[in-house]
């Protein structure tokens, strides 16, 4: 059964009702999921922890909410983009689909974008025969999104060292 974005799939079935969080257990689970998402962002960036990075080196975490009935169309567009990126040897994004019905439906973790990726993606799109207008409908499938630019991966100690160094230079 295609998923239309109006409910959330659980074990292959769509559910129309999601119970309200109850007590501290649900809050802890929610906090754990947020922490795991942050850890995943750190893993996507790869390499050694860095104290400071330019904005161009920053992964972006995007929270998506799809227009009613448009989730499957959006995910199919993302799959085409992933295929183009893989052909171009550009790191693909990582997707986390919400399972409990919050204000968002999908978290996408995008690795840092390098300037040369644009030409590589265009060449791969042409090689694969993906039409130029394949993504024109993108704005119509998204109800809302939020981009979160993150720094890392790093460690707590490295961040403290960065702050201490900045204070000493003041």
N, CA, C and O atoms as a DFTB+ gen file, in Angstrom:
680 C
 N C O
     1  1       0.853      -1.172       0.000
     2  2       0.000       0.000       0.000
     3  2       0.896       1.231       0.000
     4  3       1.739       1.374       0.886
     5  1       0.730       2.143      -0.995
     6  2       1.552       3.345      -1.003
     7  2       1.242       4.213       0.203
     8  3       0.099       4.307       0.650
     9  1       2.268       4.832       0.708
    10  2       2.091       5.690       1.879
    11  2       1.810       7.100       1.401
    12  3       2.600       7.664       0.644
    13  1       0.701       7.677       1.830
    14  2       0.294       8.998       1.351
    15  2       0.699      10.130       2.281
    16  3       0.393      11.287       1.992
    17  1       1.367       9.843       3.372
    18  2       1.828      10.887       4.277
    19  2       0.782      11.342       5.273
    20  3       1.066      12.200       6.109
    21  1      -0.446      10.780       5.207
    22  2      -1.494      11.220       6.123
    23  2      -1.461      10.464       7.439
    24  3      -2.070      10.892       8.419
    25  1      -0.766       9.359       7.466
    26  2      -0.574       8.611       8.698
    27  2       0.845       8.074       8.659
    28  3       1.556       8.275       7.674
    29  1       1.254       7.412       9.689
    30  2       2.632       6.985       9.767
    31  2       2.720       5.469       9.726
    32  3       2.014       4.790      10.471
    33  1       3.592       4.918       8.849
    34  2       3.685       3.469       8.730
    35  2       4.395       2.849       9.927
    36  3       5.409       3.363      10.401
    37  1       3.859       1.764      10.395
    38  2       4.491       1.000      11.461
    39  2       4.402      -0.460      11.050
    40  3       3.307      -0.986      10.849
    41  1       5.543      -1.113      10.924
    42  2       5.595      -2.519      10.533
    43  2       4.773      -2.784       9.276
    44  3       4.042      -3.773       9.209
    45  1       4.889      -1.905       8.279
    46  2       4.209      -2.121       7.013
    47  2       2.746      -1.730       7.002
    48  3       2.105      -1.805       5.953
    49  1       2.194      -1.316       8.130
    50  2       0.791      -0.902       8.173
    51  2       0.736       0.580       8.467
    52  3       1.583       1.116       9.182
    53  1      -0.256       1.233       7.914
    54  2      -0.440       2.649       8.226
    55  2      -1.373       2.757       9.418
    56  3      -2.357       2.025       9.525
    57  1      -1.056       3.662      10.297
    58  2      -1.933       3.889      11.435
    59  2      -2.444       5.313      11.360
    60  3      -1.708       6.214      10.957
    61  1      -3.657       5.524      11.729
    62  2      -4.232       6.851      11.645
    63  2      -4.221       7.574      12.971
    64  3      -4.460       8.780      13.016
    65  1      -3.954       6.883      14.026
    66  2      -4.001       7.476      15.355
    67  2      -2.701       7.175      16.068
    68  3      -2.242       6.032      16.086
    69  1      -2.122       8.180      16.645
    70  2      -0.902       7.997      17.422
    71  2      -1.203       8.460      18.836
    72  3      -1.611       9.605      19.031
    73  1      -1.012       7.591      19.835
    74  2      -1.329       7.981      21.209
    75  2      -0.442       9.120      21.685
    76  3       0.698       9.275      21.246
    77  1      -0.998       9.915      22.599
    78  2      -0.230      11.007      23.196
    79  2       0.848      10.424      24.094
    80  3       0.643       9.382      24.718
    81  1       2.020      11.102      24.166
    82  2       3.073      10.618      25.056
    83  2       2.581      10.545      26.496
    84  3       1.849      11.418      26.961
    85  1       2.995       9.494      27.190
    86  2       2.589       9.316      28.582
    87  2       3.817       9.266      29.466
    88  3       4.691       8.416      29.300
    89  1       3.866      10.182      30.398
    90  2       4.871      10.124      31.452
    91  2       6.298      10.323      30.993
    92  3       6.575      10.677      29.847
    93  1       7.184      10.082      31.928
    94  2       8.599      10.313      31.728
    95  2       9.205       9.345      30.718
    96  3      10.183       9.694      30.057
    97  1       8.656       8.146      30.579
    98  2       9.207       7.161      29.660
    99  2       9.203       7.688      28.237
   100  3      10.211       7.560      27.542
   101  1       8.104       8.275      27.778
   102  2       8.020       8.813      26.425
   103  2       8.977       9.987      26.248
   104  3       9.578      10.144      25.185
   105  1       9.121      10.805      27.277
   106  2      10.040      11.939      27.201
   107  2      11.468      11.434      27.050
   108  3      12.225      11.955      26.231
   109  1      11.840      10.435      27.824
   110  2      13.193       9.869      27.712
   111  2      13.426       9.281      26.328
   112  3      14.498       9.464      25.752
   113  1      12.433       8.573      25.787
   114  2      12.575       8.007      24.443
   115  2      12.772       9.118      23.415
   116  3      13.596       8.995      22.509
   117  1      12.015      10.199      23.560
   118  2      12.127      11.326      22.634
   119  2      13.520      11.953      22.726
   120  3      14.135      12.248      21.701
   121  1      14.011      12.155      23.926
   122  2      15.344      12.726      24.115
   123  2      16.397      11.789      23.531
   124  3      17.346      12.242      22.890
   125  1      16.233      10.490      23.749
   126  2      17.185       9.519      23.203
   127  2      17.207       9.585      21.675
   128  3      18.276       9.528      21.066
   129  1      16.032       9.706      21.056
   130  2      15.974       9.797      19.591
   131  2      16.675      11.058      19.088
   132  3      17.380      11.017      18.080
   133  1      16.484      12.162      19.778
   134  2      17.157      13.404      19.383
   135  2      18.669      13.227      19.499
   136  3      19.417      13.639      18.613
   137  1      19.110      12.619      20.585
   138  2      20.544      12.392      20.781
   139  2      21.102      11.475      19.699
   140  3      22.201      11.712      19.196
   141  1      20.357      10.430      19.335
   142  2      20.812       9.519      18.283
   143  2      20.892      10.232      16.941
   144  3      21.805       9.976      16.155
   145  1      19.950      11.119      16.675
   146  2      19.987      11.892      15.432
   147  2      21.230      12.768      15.397
   148  3      21.893      12.869      14.365
   149  1      21.547      13.398      16.516
   150  2      22.748      14.233      16.585
   151  2      24.007      13.387      16.382
   152  3      24.942      13.812      15.704
   153  1      24.026      12.202      16.964
   154  2      25.174      11.304      16.781
   155  2      25.298      10.884      15.323
   156  3      26.400      10.808      14.780
   157  1      24.162      10.612      14.696
   158  2      24.183      10.232      13.284
   159  2      24.759      11.359      12.441
   160  3      25.509      11.114      11.496
   161  1      24.411      12.589      12.782
   162  2      24.958      13.739      12.049
   163  2      26.472      13.771      12.178
   164  3      27.181      14.067      11.216
   165  1      26.959      13.465      13.366
   166  2      28.402      13.451      13.579
   167  2      29.064      12.355      12.750
   168  3      30.145      12.559      12.198
   169  1      28.421      11.199      12.661
   170  2      28.979      10.104      11.875
   171  2      29.009      10.433      10.395
   172  3      29.952      10.063       9.694
   173  1      27.979      11.131       9.908
   174  2      27.913      11.490       8.496
   175  2      29.089      12.367       8.108
   176  3      29.650      12.214       7.023
   177  1      29.462      13.279       8.981
   178  2      30.543      14.199       8.660
   179  2      31.875      13.460       8.543
   180  3      32.753      13.888       7.794
   181  1      32.035      12.354       9.277
   182  2      33.221      11.515       9.175
   183  2      34.495      12.212       9.626
   184  3      34.481      13.379      10.018
   185  1      35.601      11.470       9.563
   186  2      36.892      12.051       9.875
   187  2      37.104      12.297      11.356
   188  3      36.323      11.863      12.203
   189  1      38.183      13.005      11.639
   190  2      38.532      13.321      13.014
   191  2      37.685      14.479      13.524
   192  3      37.276      15.331      12.735
   193  1      37.415      14.530      14.818
   194  2      36.686      15.671      15.358
   195  2      37.419      16.976      15.053
   196  3      38.646      17.051      15.119
   197  1      36.645      17.985      14.722
   198  2      37.222      19.292      14.400
   199  2      36.723      20.321      15.400
   200  3      35.559      20.299      15.800
   201  1      37.608      21.221      15.800
   202  2      37.205      22.266      16.735
   203  2      36.404      23.337      16.005
   204  3      35.385      23.797      16.519
   205  1      36.841      23.740      14.824
   206  2      36.113      24.767      14.079
   207  2      36.091      24.390      12.606
   208  3      37.081      23.901      12.062
   209  1      34.960      24.620      11.973
   210  2      34.819      24.340      10.557
   211  2      34.132      25.525       9.908
   212  3      33.385      26.257      10.556
   213  1      34.391      25.707       8.621
   214  2      33.659      26.747       7.910
   215  2      32.251      26.238       7.646
   216  3      31.983      25.042       7.757
   217  1      31.354      27.153       7.295
   218  2      29.972      26.781       7.011
   219  2      29.897      25.789       5.859
   220  3      29.021      24.924       5.840
   221  1      30.820      25.908       4.885
   222  2      30.830      24.989       3.747
   223  2      31.136      23.559       4.168
   224  3      30.799      22.619       3.447
   225  1      31.758      23.383       5.303
   226  2      32.107      22.053       5.789
   227  2      31.071      21.502       6.759
   228  3      31.298      20.466       7.383
   229  1      29.946      22.178       6.890
   230  2      28.957      21.799       7.894
   231  2      27.877      20.896       7.323
   232  3      27.296      21.203       6.282
   233  1      27.606      19.789       7.991
   234  2      26.446      18.989       7.597
   235  2      25.169      19.782       7.879
   236  3      25.160      20.677       8.725
   237  1      24.115      19.453       7.179
   238  2      22.822      20.093       7.410
   239  2      21.814      19.008       7.751
   240  3      21.699      18.004       7.048
   241  1      21.092      19.221       8.830
   242  2      20.002      18.326       9.214
   243  2      18.714      19.042       8.830
   244  3      18.491      20.186       9.227
   245  1      17.872      18.373       8.060
   246  2      16.615      18.981       7.632
   247  2      15.452      18.160       8.161
   248  3      15.413      16.941       7.994
   249  1      14.507      18.835       8.798
   250  2      13.268      18.210       9.247
   251  2      12.207      18.540       8.209
   252  3      11.962      19.713       7.926
   253  1      11.568      17.511       7.631
   254  2      10.553      17.721       6.603
   255  2       9.170      17.350       7.105
   256  3       8.996      16.394       7.861
   257  1       8.202      18.119       6.671
   258  2       6.792      17.766       6.789
   259  2       6.253      17.864       5.365
   260  3       6.375      18.906       4.721
   261  1       5.657      16.779       4.877
   262  2       5.197      16.736       3.497
   263  2       3.768      17.240       3.365
   264  3       2.980      17.179       4.309
   265  1       3.451      17.733       2.184
   266  2       2.082      18.131       1.877
   267  2       1.208      16.874       1.940
   268  3       1.690      15.775       1.665
   269  1      -0.067      17.023       2.297
   270  2      -0.952      15.851       2.386
   271  2      -0.939      15.027       1.092
   272  3      -1.126      15.551      -0.006
   273  1      -0.712      13.732       1.262
   274  2      -0.716      12.811       0.135
   275  2       0.520      12.867      -0.746
   276  3       0.534      12.245      -1.808
   277  1       1.560      13.590      -0.343
   278  2       2.734      13.798      -1.203
   279  2       4.013      13.141      -0.693
   280  3       5.068      13.300      -1.308
   281  1       3.945      12.409       0.415
   282  2       5.157      11.834       0.992
   283  2       5.825      10.852       0.032
   284  3       7.038      10.912      -0.167
   285  1       5.056       9.961      -0.557
   286  2       5.652       8.970      -1.455
   287  2       6.309       9.651      -2.656
   288  3       7.412       9.274      -3.051
   289  1       5.649      10.640      -3.232
   290  2       6.218      11.374      -4.369
   291  2       7.539      12.033      -3.972
   292  3       8.508      11.996      -4.731
   293  1       7.576      12.630      -2.791
   294  2       8.798      13.280      -2.313
   295  2       9.927      12.270      -2.139
   296  3      11.059      12.524      -2.551
   297  1       9.625      11.136      -1.534
   298  2      10.660      10.127      -1.288
   299  2      11.152       9.538      -2.609
   300  3      12.333       9.218      -2.743
   301  1      10.260       9.393      -3.578
   302  2      10.689       8.914      -4.906
   303  2      11.651       9.916      -5.561
   304  3      12.620       9.511      -6.204
   305  1      11.390      11.211      -5.401
   306  2      12.320      12.225      -5.928
   307  2      13.668      12.124      -5.227
   308  3      14.716      12.245      -5.861
   309  1      13.635      11.902      -3.909
   310  2      14.877      11.766      -3.150
   311  2      15.668      10.551      -3.640
   312  3      16.896      10.599      -3.719
   313  1      14.969       9.468      -3.965
   314  2      15.638       8.258      -4.457
   315  2      16.321       8.523      -5.801
   316  3      17.423       8.031      -6.046
   317  1      15.671       9.294      -6.666
   318  2      16.288       9.651      -7.951
   319  2      17.538      10.491      -7.702
   320  3      18.580      10.265      -8.319
   321  1      17.427      11.455      -6.801
   322  2      18.583      12.302      -6.477
   323  2      19.719      11.451      -5.909
   324  3      20.881      11.668      -6.254
   325  1      19.400      10.489      -5.045
   326  2      20.431       9.603      -4.492
   327  2      21.126       8.814      -5.595
   328  3      22.343       8.627      -5.561
   329  1      20.347       8.350      -6.576
   330  2      20.914       7.584      -7.693
   331  2      21.878       8.468      -8.491
   332  3      22.962       8.024      -8.870
   333  1      21.484       9.711      -8.744
   334  2      22.355      10.658      -9.453
   335  2      23.622      10.909      -8.639
   336  3      24.725      10.887      -9.186
   337  1      23.473      11.147      -7.337
   338  2      24.636      11.404      -6.484
   339  2      25.580      10.197      -6.458
   340  3      26.798      10.361      -6.529
   341  1      25.024       8.995      -6.358
   342  2      25.862       7.793      -6.333
   343  2      26.645       7.668      -7.642
   344  3      27.834       7.349      -7.628
   345  1      25.984       7.918      -8.763
   346  2      26.647       7.869     -10.072
   347  2      27.776       8.898     -10.140
   348  3      28.829       8.634     -10.721
   349  1      27.553      10.066      -9.546
   350  2      28.544      11.145      -9.565
   351  2      29.596      10.992      -8.466
   352  3      30.510      11.811      -8.360
   353  1      29.469       9.955      -7.656
   354  2      30.361       9.724      -6.518
   355  2      30.322      10.888      -5.527
   356  3      31.345      11.319      -4.994
   357  1      29.100      11.379      -5.304
   358  2      28.830      12.417      -4.314
   359  2      28.197      11.714      -3.115
   360  3      27.311      10.882      -3.308
   361  1      28.616      12.015      -1.889
   362  2      27.995      11.359      -0.727
   363  2      26.478      11.589      -0.707
   364  3      26.000      12.712      -0.864
   365  1      25.743      10.499      -0.511
   366  2      24.283      10.614      -0.470
   367  2      23.831      10.993       0.935
   368  3      24.572      10.867       1.910
   369  1      22.606      11.456       1.001
   370  2      22.028      11.857       2.280
   371  2      21.562      10.621       3.046
   372  3      21.400       9.544       2.472
   373  1      21.352      10.791       4.339
   374  2      20.854       9.728       5.203
   375  2      19.462      10.125       5.664
   376  3      19.228      11.280       6.020
   377  1      18.530       9.167       5.658
   378  2      17.127       9.442       5.950
   379  2      16.677       8.707       7.211
   380  3      17.010       7.540       7.421
   381  1      15.914       9.412       8.042
   382  2      15.305       8.828       9.232
   383  2      13.824       9.179       9.194
   384  3      13.457      10.349       9.304
   385  1      12.970       8.162       9.038
   386  2      11.530       8.377       8.950
   387  2      10.900       8.280      10.331
   388  3      11.184       7.353      11.090
   389  1      10.041       9.246      10.652
   390  2       9.378       9.280      11.955
   391  2       8.364       8.147      12.038
   392  3       7.664       7.863      11.066
   393  1       8.285       7.510      13.177
   394  2       7.385       6.373      13.363
   395  2       6.260       6.633      14.350
   396  3       5.403       5.768      14.535
   397  1       6.234       7.805      14.994
   398  2       5.238       8.003      16.044
   399  2       4.383       9.250      15.877
   400  3       3.672       9.624      16.810
   401  1       4.427       9.898      14.734
   402  2       3.511      10.999      14.475
   403  2       3.806      12.278      15.208
   404  3       3.060      12.661      16.109
   405  1       4.869      12.943      14.847
   406  2       5.168      14.259      15.418
   407  2       4.842      15.313      14.370
   408  3       4.163      15.026      13.384
   409  1       5.323      16.524      14.581
   410  2       5.105      17.592      13.625
   411  2       5.966      17.446      12.382
   412  3       5.771      18.179      11.413
   413  1       6.909      16.523      12.388
   414  2       7.745      16.278      11.223
   415  2       7.617      14.820      10.811
   416  3       7.198      13.984      11.612
   417  1       7.974      14.508       9.571
   418  2       7.839      13.150       9.052
   419  2       9.174      12.504       8.701
   420  3       9.284      11.278       8.676
   421  1      10.190      13.323       8.430
   422  2      11.455      12.798       7.944
   423  2      12.594      13.712       8.371
   424  3      12.489      14.936       8.287
   425  1      13.689      13.102       8.830
   426  2      14.929      13.827       9.093
   427  2      15.909      13.411       8.005
   428  3      16.120      12.222       7.767
   429  1      16.502      14.396       7.350
   430  2      17.510      14.127       6.327
   431  2      18.819      14.738       6.805
   432  3      18.872      15.913       7.165
   433  1      19.870      13.933       6.805
   434  2      21.193      14.425       7.180
   435  2      22.016      14.499       5.898
   436  3      22.318      13.487       5.267
   437  1      22.366      15.729       5.536
   438  2      23.106      15.977       4.296
   439  2      24.564      16.246       4.611
   440  3      24.872      17.122       5.419
   441  1      25.470      15.499       3.980
   442  2      26.888      15.784       4.176
   443  2      27.227      17.165       3.609
   444  3      26.452      17.719       2.829
   445  1      28.364      17.718       3.991
   446  2      28.756      19.018       3.444
   447  2      28.777      18.988       1.909
   448  3      29.182      17.993       1.309
   449  1      28.342      20.076       1.287
   450  2      28.283      20.186      -0.172
   451  2      29.534      20.906      -0.664
   452  3      29.867      21.991      -0.190
   453  1      30.207      20.299      -1.602
   454  2      31.413      20.887      -2.187
   455  2      31.039      21.550      -3.517
   456  3      30.149      21.076      -4.223
   457  1      31.710      22.624      -3.846
   458  2      31.396      23.395      -5.046
   459  2      31.411      22.539      -6.315
   460  3      30.563      22.714      -7.190
   461  1      32.358      21.629      -6.415
   462  2      32.494      20.817      -7.635
   463  2      31.366      19.787      -7.802
   464  3      31.220      19.208      -8.879
   465  1      30.577      19.557      -6.759
   466  2      29.501      18.573      -6.853
   467  2      28.435      18.966      -7.872
   468  3      27.815      18.092      -8.478
   469  1      28.212      20.260      -8.073
   470  2      27.177      20.702      -9.006
   471  2      27.411      20.180     -10.412
   472  3      26.503      19.624     -11.031
   473  1      28.633      20.357     -10.922
   474  2      28.959      19.882     -12.271
   475  2      28.931      18.363     -12.346
   476  3      28.478      17.792     -13.337
   477  1      29.422      17.704     -11.285
   478  2      29.410      16.238     -11.271
   479  2      27.979      15.701     -11.286
   480  3      27.685      14.727     -11.979
   481  1      27.088      16.340     -10.518
   482  2      25.688      15.896     -10.469
   483  2      25.004      16.112     -11.814
   484  3      24.241      15.259     -12.267
   485  1      25.271      17.238     -12.447
   486  2      24.667      17.516     -13.758
   487  2      25.097      16.461     -14.774
   488  3      24.268      15.945     -15.523
   489  1      26.397      16.137     -14.802
   490  2      26.903      15.130     -15.739
   491  2      26.271      13.764     -15.461
   492  3      25.903      13.050     -16.394
   493  1      26.145      13.402     -14.193
   494  2      25.545      12.106     -13.836
   495  2      24.066      12.077     -14.203
   496  3      23.570      11.067     -14.701
   497  1      23.357      13.183     -13.959
   498  2      21.934      13.257     -14.310
   499  2      21.754      13.042     -15.804
   500  3      20.867      12.300     -16.226
   501  1      22.598      13.696     -16.609
   502  2      22.518      13.545     -18.064
   503  2      22.865      12.124     -18.485
   504  3      22.205      11.561     -19.358
   505  1      23.898      11.532     -17.872
   506  2      24.308      10.161     -18.203
   507  2      23.185       9.166     -17.907
   508  3      22.962       8.228     -18.672
   509  1      22.484       9.378     -16.796
   510  2      21.401       8.475     -16.401
   511  2      20.089       8.772     -17.129
   512  3      19.130       8.008     -17.014
   513  1      20.044       9.866     -17.869
   514  2      18.824      10.219     -18.592
   515  2      17.729      10.801     -17.715
   516  3      16.549      10.737     -18.061
   517  1      18.115      11.366     -16.581
   518  2      17.130      11.996     -15.696
   519  2      16.824      13.380     -16.273
   520  3      17.737      14.187     -16.447
   521  1      15.551      13.667     -16.571
   522  2      15.213      14.961     -17.171
   523  2      15.582      16.139     -16.273
   524  3      15.588      16.029     -15.047
   525  1      15.891      17.274     -16.915
   526  2      16.236      18.497     -16.184
   527  2      15.146      18.895     -15.203
   528  3      15.430      19.384     -14.110
   529  1      13.899      18.683     -15.603
   530  2      12.764      19.121     -14.787
   531  2      12.273      18.054     -13.806
   532  3      11.168      18.165     -13.275
   533  1      13.085      17.026     -13.563
   534  2      12.661      15.914     -12.695
   535  2      12.312      16.368     -11.280
   536  3      11.547      15.698     -10.587
   537  1      12.859      17.487     -10.852
   538  2      12.649      17.931      -9.475
   539  2      11.828      19.222      -9.388
   540  3      11.759      19.843      -8.327
   541  1      11.208      19.623     -10.500
   542  2      10.415      20.860     -10.505
   543  2       9.262      20.824      -9.512
   544  3       8.880      21.859      -8.966
   545  1       8.706      19.643      -9.275
   546  2       7.554      19.522      -8.375
   547  2       7.955      19.564      -6.904
   548  3       7.083      19.582      -6.035
   549  1       9.256      19.581      -6.605
   550  2       9.713      19.520      -5.212
   551  2       8.989      20.509      -4.299
   552  3       8.541      20.105      -3.226
   553  1       8.851      21.790      -4.672
   554  2       8.167      22.728      -3.763
   555  2       6.711      22.349      -3.477
   556  3       6.168      22.745      -2.446
   557  1       6.081      21.599      -4.360
   558  2       4.669      21.242      -4.156
   559  2       4.481      20.052      -3.225
   560  3       3.374      19.827      -2.734
   561  1       5.532      19.291      -2.973
   562  2       5.396      18.104      -2.115
   563  2       5.787      18.393      -0.666
   564  3       5.559      17.564       0.216
   565  1       6.365      19.546      -0.423
   566  2       6.822      19.910       0.914
   567  2       5.843      20.894       1.542
   568  3       5.576      21.954       0.975
   569  1       5.309      20.549       2.703
   570  2       4.450      21.481       3.437
   571  2       5.311      22.440       4.254
   572  3       4.997      23.625       4.371
   573  1       6.406      21.913       4.821
   574  2       7.276      22.733       5.651
   575  2       8.593      21.994       5.840
   576  3       8.648      20.768       5.747
   577  1       9.635      22.738       6.102
   578  2      10.917      22.127       6.440
   579  2      11.731      23.114       7.266
   580  3      11.490      24.321       7.250
   581  1      12.688      22.568       7.978
   582  2      13.600      23.391       8.769
   583  2      15.004      22.850       8.572
   584  3      15.256      21.668       8.810
   585  1      15.923      23.710       8.139
   586  2      17.321      23.338       7.983
   587  2      18.073      23.708       9.248
   588  3      17.949      24.822       9.756
   589  1      18.849      22.771       9.746
   590  2      19.646      22.986      10.946
   591  2      21.103      22.747      10.563
   592  3      21.499      21.617      10.280
   593  1      21.893      23.811      10.554
   594  2      23.301      23.691      10.198
   595  2      24.056      23.345      11.470
   596  3      23.954      24.038      12.482
   597  1      24.816      22.260      11.398
   598  2      25.495      21.770      12.596
   599  2      27.007      21.848      12.427
   600  3      27.518      21.922      11.309
   601  1      27.699      21.831      13.534
   602  2      29.155      21.826      13.558
   603  2      29.601      20.483      14.106
   604  3      29.024      19.975      15.067
   605  1      30.614      19.916      13.503
   606  2      31.121      18.662      14.014
   607  2      31.594      17.772      12.886
   608  3      31.687      18.208      11.739
   609  1      31.888      16.545      13.202
   610  2      31.793      15.972      14.539
   611  2      32.869      16.559      15.450
   612  3      33.924      17.010      15.005
   613  1      32.562      16.535      16.703
   614  2      33.499      17.042      17.699
   615  2      33.255      16.302      19.006
   616  3      32.452      15.372      19.070
   617  1      33.944      16.719      20.020
   618  2      33.729      16.161      21.354
   619  2      33.432      17.319      22.298
   620  3      33.688      18.476      21.967
   621  1      32.901      17.013      23.451
   622  2      32.640      18.049      24.451
   623  2      33.953      18.720      24.859
   624  3      34.012      19.943      24.993
   625  1      34.997      17.927      25.053
   626  2      36.296      18.483      25.455
   627  2      36.855      19.415      24.380
   628  3      37.421      20.460      24.701
   629  1      36.702      19.045      23.113
   630  2      37.200      19.898      22.028
   631  2      36.431      21.213      21.974
   632  3      37.023      22.262      21.722
   633  1      35.131      21.171      22.206
   634  2      34.323      22.397      22.198
   635  2      34.730      23.304      23.357
   636  3      34.834      24.518      23.186
   637  1      34.959      22.724      24.530
   638  2      35.408      23.510      25.685
   639  2      36.766      24.147      25.386
   640  3      36.995      25.309      25.720
   641  1      37.664      23.389      24.758
   642  2      38.982      23.932      24.401
   643  2      38.828      25.109      23.436
   644  3      39.547      26.102      23.549
   645  1      37.898      25.000      22.492
   646  2      37.636      26.094      21.546
   647  2      37.152      27.339      22.291
   648  3      37.616      28.448      22.027
   649  1      36.225      27.151      23.214
   650  2      35.705      28.280      23.997
   651  2      36.802      28.907      24.851
   652  3      36.936      30.130      24.909
   653  1      37.589      28.052      25.515
   654  2      38.668      28.563      26.365
   655  2      39.683      29.360      25.547
   656  3      40.157      30.402      25.998
   657  1      40.016      28.886      24.360
   658  2      40.957      29.588      23.488
   659  2      40.382      30.946      23.083
   660  3      41.096      31.949      23.096
   661  1      39.113      30.984      22.727
   662  2      38.469      32.245      22.331
   663  2      38.459      33.239      23.492
   664  3      38.686      34.432      23.291
   665  1      38.196      32.749      24.707
   666  2      38.196      33.628      25.884
   667  2      39.591      34.183      26.147
   668  3      39.743      35.352      26.503
   669  1      40.612      33.341      25.971
   670  2      41.989      33.770      26.214
   671  2      42.432      34.821      25.198
   672  3      43.270      35.667      25.509
   673  1      41.881      34.775      23.994
   674  2      42.250      35.728      22.944
   675  2      41.503      37.047      23.065
   676  3      41.840      38.006      22.371
   677  1      40.496      37.119      23.930
   678  2      39.713      38.360      24.089
   679  2      40.482      39.430      24.793
   680  3      39.963      40.527      25.002
